[in-house]
């Protein structure tokens, strides 16, 4: 699994977009990508996209996140 390039995204957000750290960390990755113009071609989530997300981020066993 490939992760996000946080150092690169932080550099782009803090230096390129001149965001304050609190503003940067308040953004979702989707919002940051949109601000950076990296969301081209993004569209609605379809069944294949949902299945990809489910495979990449599976739910834990039932009750695992219960407080």
TIBAFI-203076 format. One record per residue (C-alpha): residue number from 1; chain; x, y, z. Coordinates in nm, 3 decimals, always signed. Each point is the difference from the previous one (the first is absolute). Example, Ala and Ser with C-alpha at 12.3 -4.5 7.8 and 13.67 -1.06 7.14 Angstrom:
% TIBAFI-203076
 pos unit      c1      c2      c3
   1    A  +1.230  -0.450  +0.780
   2    A  +0.137  +0.344  -0.066
END
This chain:
% TIBAFI-203076
 pos unit      c1      c2      c3
   1    A  +0.000  +0.000  +0.000
   2    A  +0.136  +0.341  -0.090
   3    A  -0.052  +0.280  +0.246
   4    A  -0.032  +0.371  -0.040
   5    A  +0.314  +0.209  -0.046
   6    A  -0.060  +0.202  +0.318
   7    A  +0.328  +0.196  -0.019
   8    A  -0.079  +0.099  -0.359
   9    A  -0.362  +0.081  +0.079
  10    A  +0.104  +0.205  +0.304
  11    A  +0.255  +0.189  -0.208
  12    A  -0.263  +0.071  -0.267
  13    A  -0.263  +0.102  +0.254
  14    A  +0.215  +0.206  +0.235
  15    A  +0.236  +0.154  -0.255
  16    A  -0.189  -0.007  -0.329
  17    A  -0.351  +0.071  +0.128
  18    A  +0.127  +0.197  +0.302
  19    A  -0.231  -0.184  +0.238
  20    A  +0.054  +0.023  +0.373
  21    A  +0.074  -0.337  +0.161
  22    A  -0.344  -0.012  +0.166
  23    A  -0.164  +0.073  -0.336
  24    A  +0.205  -0.272  -0.169
  25    A  -0.086  -0.266  +0.259
  26    A  -0.369  +0.097  -0.005
  27    A  -0.023  -0.094  -0.369
  28    A  -0.089  -0.343  -0.126
  29    A  +0.238  -0.147  -0.260
  30    A  -0.276  +0.049  -0.261
  31    A  -0.028  +0.370  +0.086
  32    A  +0.377  +0.044  -0.016
  33    A  +0.022  -0.181  -0.334
  34    A  -0.276  +0.224  -0.136
  35    A  +0.182  +0.313  +0.117
  36    A  +0.319  -0.125  -0.164
  37    A  -0.182  -0.086  -0.324
  38    A  +0.076  -0.372  +0.040
  39    A  -0.360  -0.119  -0.009
  40    A  -0.045  +0.013  -0.378
  41    A  -0.201  -0.293  -0.120
  42    A  -0.149  -0.058  +0.343
  43    A  -0.360  -0.101  -0.025
  44    A  -0.272  -0.161  +0.202
  45    A  +0.079  -0.321  +0.183
  46    A  -0.117  -0.299  -0.202
  47    A  -0.030  -0.364  +0.103
  48    A  +0.354  -0.084  -0.114
  49    A  +0.138  +0.295  +0.196
  50    A  -0.193  -0.106  +0.310
  51    A  +0.132  -0.356  -0.028
  52    A  +0.354  +0.134  -0.036
  53    A  -0.042  +0.211  +0.314
  54    A  -0.151  -0.292  +0.190
  55    A  +0.294  -0.221  -0.095
  56    A  +0.253  +0.270  +0.090
  57    A  -0.164  +0.097  +0.330
  58    A  -0.189  -0.304  +0.132
  59    A  -0.218  +0.027  +0.308
  60    A  +0.137  -0.164  +0.311
  61    A  -0.179  -0.282  +0.179
  62    A  -0.346  +0.093  +0.125
  63    A  +0.019  +0.182  +0.333
  64    A  +0.366  +0.096  -0.040
  65    A  -0.073  +0.375  -0.007
  66    A  -0.277  -0.007  +0.258
  67    A  +0.086  +0.227  +0.290
END
